[in-house]
Amino acid sequence: MASKPSIHRDQRLHRKDPLLQYGWKRTQCLKQNLMQGTKDKVIVITGASSGIGEATAVMLAERGAKVVLGARGLERLEGLARRIAGAGGEVAYAQTDVRKREDVTSLVNLACERYGKLDVLMNNAGIGPISPLDDLRVEDWENMIDINIKGVLYGIAAALPVFRKQGFGHLTWRARLGCAPSPSAPRPATDVG
Ligand SMILES: NC(=O)c1ccc[n+]([C@@H]2O[C@H](COP(=O)([O-])OP(=O)(O)OC[C@H]3O[C@@H](n4cnc5c(N)ncnc54)[C@H](OP(=O)(O)O)[C@@H]3O)[C@@H](O)[C@H]2O)c1
């Protein structure tokens, strides 16, 4: 007897419902597009040493992107780069403090020199210390402005000329542009998300 073609468990569960079936097929299609769309893309990620940046770097490298990682914590970057390279990924990294414009420019240059182009700059580095305004943690406020706002602007300043020259490129950042009245420090105004 001919064996039945194997069907993914979710597809089997959904096959009686046309709407769910459509959703399942669309998810598969999106997954495939994501895999194909990411392969060989050169992606710079700031704030890649932990959290969202680290997880994004690992995921993109698994999907075939060439990731270029920046953060202040060099040891964590080295460890992450070893992990990615050990799994067969393409990775470069440089110690980067996004408060320093020259660091951000160097990171973008590293991507262009190593891989010949820049497809995406992910302005991911960010901090979000929360405190009541009357704690007057002015240093935190200044840091948030320097990292969450000026750091992103330095990224734009570094990447846009490259994108113009190439004729392509994407910038991403996690910016909240609005600010509701809040008793906490100015995080809502500067948060990148
Ligand atoms: N708007 C939203 O919806 C939303 C959602 C989630 C998170 N966020 C915000 O996004 C940020 C990141 O979240 P997360 O969970 O990934 O936090 P996380 O684990 O603390 O990661 C922050 C990353 O930014 C890097 N970083 C901090 N200051 C830097 C600087 N001056 N130069 C370069 N890199 C710097 C850190 O690396 P080094 O310390 O090694 O430099 C680290 O890699 C936080 O500020 C969080 O509040 C916003």
The ligand as an SDF file (V2000), in Angstrom:
LIG
                    3D

 48 52  0  0  0  0  0  0  0  0999 V2000
    9.3000   50.3670   23.3450 N   0  0  0  0  0  0  0  0  0  0  0  0
    9.1390   49.0760   23.6240 C   0  0  0  0  0  0  0  0  0  0  0  0
    8.0770   48.5140   23.4300 O   0  0  0  0  0  0  0  0  0  0  0  0
   10.2750   48.2800   24.1670 C   0  0  0  0  0  0  0  0  0  0  0  0
   10.1500   46.9170   24.3000 C   0  0  0  0  0  0  0  0  0  0  0  0
   11.2140   46.2070   24.7940 C   0  0  0  0  0  0  0  0  0  0  0  0
   12.3790   46.8700   25.1360 C   0  0  0  0  0  0  0  0  0  0  0  0
   12.4560   48.1940   24.9830 N   0  0  0  0  0  0  0  0  0  0  0  0
   13.6670   48.9010   25.3330 C   0  0  0  0  0  0  0  0  0  0  0  0
   14.6750   48.4250   24.4690 O   0  0  0  0  0  0  0  0  0  0  0  0
   15.9000   48.4160   25.1470 C   0  0  0  0  0  0  0  0  0  0  0  0
   16.5700   47.0400   25.0100 C   0  0  0  0  0  0  0  0  0  0  0  0
   15.8070   46.0580   25.6440 O   0  0  0  0  0  0  0  0  0  0  0  0
   16.4830   44.7000   26.0550 P   0  0  0  0  0  0  0  0  0  0  0  0
   15.4680   43.9280   26.7800 O   0  0  0  0  0  0  0  0  0  0  0  0
   17.1270   44.0650   24.8740 O   0  0  0  0  0  0  0  0  0  0  0  0
   17.5730   45.2690   27.0740 O   0  0  0  0  0  0  0  0  0  0  0  0
   19.0290   44.7860   27.4440 P   0  0  0  0  0  0  0  0  0  0  0  0
   19.1040   43.3070   27.5570 O   0  0  0  0  0  0  0  0  0  0  0  0
   19.4370   45.6220   28.5960 O   0  0  0  0  0  0  0  0  0  0  0  0
   19.9360   45.1850   26.1650 O   0  0  0  0  0  0  0  0  0  0  0  0
   20.3270   46.4810   25.9250 C   0  0  0  0  0  0  0  0  0  0  0  0
   21.4740   46.4150   24.9120 C   0  0  0  0  0  0  0  0  0  0  0  0
   21.8350   47.7560   24.6000 O   0  0  0  0  0  0  0  0  0  0  0  0
   23.2460   47.8510   24.7560 C   0  0  0  0  0  0  0  0  0  0  0  0
   23.6280   49.2000   25.1120 N   0  0  0  0  0  0  0  0  0  0  0  0
   23.2660   49.9390   26.2020 C   0  0  0  0  0  0  0  0  0  0  0  0
   23.9020   51.1130   26.1690 N   0  0  0  0  0  0  0  0  0  0  0  0
   24.6680   51.1220   25.0530 C   0  0  0  0  0  0  0  0  0  0  0  0
   25.5570   52.0510   24.4810 C   0  0  0  0  0  0  0  0  0  0  0  0
   25.8210   53.2370   25.0670 N   0  0  0  0  0  0  0  0  0  0  0  0
   26.1780   51.7260   23.3250 N   0  0  0  0  0  0  0  0  0  0  0  0
   25.9450   50.5490   22.7430 C   0  0  0  0  0  0  0  0  0  0  0  0
   25.1210   49.6140   23.2160 N   0  0  0  0  0  0  0  0  0  0  0  0
   24.4970   49.9050   24.3740 C   0  0  0  0  0  0  0  0  0  0  0  0
   23.6120   46.8470   25.8330 C   0  0  0  0  0  0  0  0  0  0  0  0
   24.9420   46.4260   25.6710 O   0  0  0  0  0  0  0  0  0  0  0  0
   26.1990   46.9730   26.4970 P   0  0  0  0  0  0  0  0  0  0  0  0
   25.7410   47.2750   27.8830 O   0  0  0  0  0  0  0  0  0  0  0  0
   27.1720   45.8550   26.3930 O   0  0  0  0  0  0  0  0  0  0  0  0
   26.6610   48.1880   25.7430 O   0  0  0  0  0  0  0  0  0  0  0  0
   22.6900   45.7080   25.4700 C   0  0  0  0  0  0  0  0  0  0  0  0
   23.2530   44.9210   24.4720 O   0  0  0  0  0  0  0  0  0  0  0  0
   15.6110   48.8030   26.6000 C   0  0  0  0  0  0  0  0  0  0  0  0
   15.8910   50.1590   26.7290 O   0  0  0  0  0  0  0  0  0  0  0  0
   14.1240   48.6000   26.7410 C   0  0  0  0  0  0  0  0  0  0  0  0
   13.5800   49.4910   27.6660 O   0  0  0  0  0  0  0  0  0  0  0  0
   11.4320   48.9170   24.5040 C   0  0  0  0  0  0  0  0  0  0  0  0
  1  2  1  0
  2  3  2  0
  2  4  1  0
  4  5  1  0
  4 48  2  0
  5  6  2  0
  6  7  1  0
  7  8  2  0
  8  9  1  0
  8 48  1  0
  9 10  1  0
  9 46  1  0
 10 11  1  0
 11 12  1  0
 11 44  1  0
 12 13  1  0
 13 14  1  0
 14 15  2  0
 14 16  1  0
 14 17  1  0
 17 18  1  0
 18 19  2  0
 18 20  1  0
 18 21  1  0
 21 22  1  0
 22 23  1  0
 23 24  1  0
 23 42  1  0
 24 25  1  0
 25 26  1  0
 25 36  1  0
 26 27  1  0
 26 35  1  0
 27 28  2  0
 28 29  1  0
 29 30  1  0
 29 35  2  0
 30 31  1  0
 30 32  2  0
 32 33  1  0
 33 34  2  0
 34 35  1  0
 36 37  1  0
 36 42  1  0
 37 38  1  0
 38 39  2  0
 38 40  1  0
 38 41  1  0
 42 43  1  0
 44 45  1  0
 44 46  1  0
 46 47  1  0
M  CHG  2   8   1  16  -1
M  END
$$$$
